[in-house]
Amino acid sequence: MSDETIWFDSMETPIGTLRMVADTIGLREVWFSTGRHQRSPQPGWVHAREPLRQTRQQLEEYFAGLRTQFDLPLHPLGTPFQQEVWWELARIPYGCTISYGELARRIDHPQAVRAVGAANGRNPLPIILPCHRVIGANGSLTGFGGGLPTKRFLLSMESRVADGDLFGAVLQGAGR
């Protein structure tokens, strides 16, 4: 095991509590409090607000409709193929969606739709690397680590903000 310091913190958002995890290189993970892939901090991790201050600020701006792109040092851990998929997610414009097939084509692996879907499902930085913007070929919402209601909320919020209806986006999330 490494002597590397790993920090974690939590924040409340319109989609529930998010837990953020970072190391000295950058943000490693964002976890949902509900849905698939729930995790707990590992022994030895340090609960601290300051190392995750910039992440918290940018997520707050995102949920307020003031930020459409993130500018954070990132350090997601995964295979080279997963990394390729995750970095391509960052290129999907705010308020837009693409299919898994299109994502596979964009990374020059058009036959690897299922592998792209699996890598997308293992994205350790949802929202930041926007895997919620990937949908089924027929336009259907498909699996999402935070659950389909969360995916629906994020896409709806982005659509409203992109269309200039921030007030509607805020109201939609107010009940959570």
Secondary structure as UniProt FT lines:
FT   STRAND          7..13
FT   TURN            14..15
FT   STRAND          16..22
FT   STRAND          27..32
FT   TURN            43..44
FT   STRAND          46..47
FT   HELIX           50..52
FT   HELIX           53..63
FT   TURN            64..65
FT   HELIX           80..89
FT   TURN            90..91
FT   TURN            94..95
FT   STRAND          98..99
FT   HELIX           100..106
FT   TURN            107..108
FT   TURN            110..111
FT   HELIX           113..121
FT   TURN            126..128
FT   HELIX           131..133
FT   STRAND          134..135
FT   TURN            137..138
FT   TURN            145..146
FT   HELIX           148..162
FT   TURN            163..164
FT   HELIX           166..173
FT   TURN            174..175
//
